[in-house]
Amino acid sequence: MSKSRFGYYNPDKRQENRITDIGPVHFGQMLPPVIRRNYGKWVSHRILEPGLLVHVSESGEKAYTVRCAGARLMTAEHIRELCDVADKYTGGYLRFTTRNNIEFTLDNEAKAKELKKELDSRKHIGGSFKFPTGGTGMGITNVVHTQGWIHCHTPATDASGPVKVVMDELFDHFKSMKLPAKLRVSLACCLNMCGAVHCSDIALLGYHRKPPAIDHDVLGKACEIPLVVAACPTYAIKPITTEDGKKSVSLNIEKCMYCGNCYTMCMALPLADSAGDGVAILAGGKLSNRISGPKFSKVVVPILPNNMPLWPEVVDVVKKIVDVYAKDANKYERLGDWAERIGWEKFFEKTGLPFSHHLLDDYRLQYDTYRTSTQFKFTEHAWAVSKAVGGI
């Protein structure tokens, strides 16, 4: 029998003196009371107005949710103000969505509308909204994005800056639900893609166009070369000994995908470059199975410059795509479904975007995504194969 700081451990009675309250509390304790009472019993939901939803339970009880936009990076003061609002209206309960929205859930419609009105009334000193409500239904919800220059070490563009200026231009679509269908915008500041740019209707992607520079003098002294080699996803980096006897690495530029993983392992391989870095625009992705299966985003503009602080070229392209889509698409048609219906050639023609060989889709693993969604057409051949392998 051995003793730990939790008491004696008896190998013959393993549950004896066992501590079970280590770790986070059960998630159910964090749910608003109305959600907790009706967990797993919801039968329907509606959007009453932009930023206000209602869910109806089997018991007839209703949960009203008020949604407002939240910044990706918040001050402690900003968060405290959100908590004050939650304390006043929902008993202290709120939640953050995956797209940086903030939702308050309560069981009284009149109180929910009062909360919505108060959120819209709170403004910064300059006059802009602190907590604008909206982002529901056939509109643009908040932009999910990465850290950008403020924190990350591999970005090719900023995150908060481009998102701010783009959403300033599209703000009316956040506050209303007048688009043909929901529209999701995302940003990743490099192609490691911490954002959802592979599956969003419109995506902004920071893109490096120059390979890492190699500082042979520093690399062998400060970095673990095996880790640098192993970090490269395309095996473009190999260990070498330079002519003057220094341990370093070589780079196969043709294999380099400019991801910056090597720089993560070693500061002697810097990638950021003010002239080469820029923003690519992608369009047509989605996760939904509705109407058609999930789609990868496609590159529609290969590169735009980082013209800080307003990124006018980026804003212009995004606004142009949204305006044409809003005018031309059918009701309930996502941007990718619209582009495929009219043909991608027409997409470029209608949006006025130039087409070049840089936009040809040569993603070599795309066949892995064929026939893998709920849109799968079940044929006699597929039935026979499934039966043969024991799937049925």
Buried (B, 14 or more C-beta within 10 A) or exposed (E): EEEEEEEEBEEEEEEEEEEEEEEEEEEEEEBBBBBEBBEEEBEEEEBBBBBBBBBBBEEEBBBBBBBBBBBBBBEEEBEEBBEEBBEBBBEEBBBEBEBBBBBBBBBEEEBBBBBBEBBBEBEEEEEEBBBBBBBBBBBBBBBBBBBBBEEBBBBBBBBBBBBBBBBEBBBEBBBBBEBBBBBBBBBBBBBBBBBBBBBBBBBBBBBBBBBBEBBBEBBBEEBEBEEBBBBBEEEBBEEBEBEEEBBBBEBEEEEBBBBBBBBBBBEBBBBBBEEBBBBBBBBBBBEBEBBBBBBBBBBBBBBBBBEEEEBEBBBEBBEBBBEBBBEBBEEEBBBBBBBBBBEBEEBBEBBEBEEEEEBEEEEEEEEEEEEEBEEEEEEEEEEEEEEEEEEE
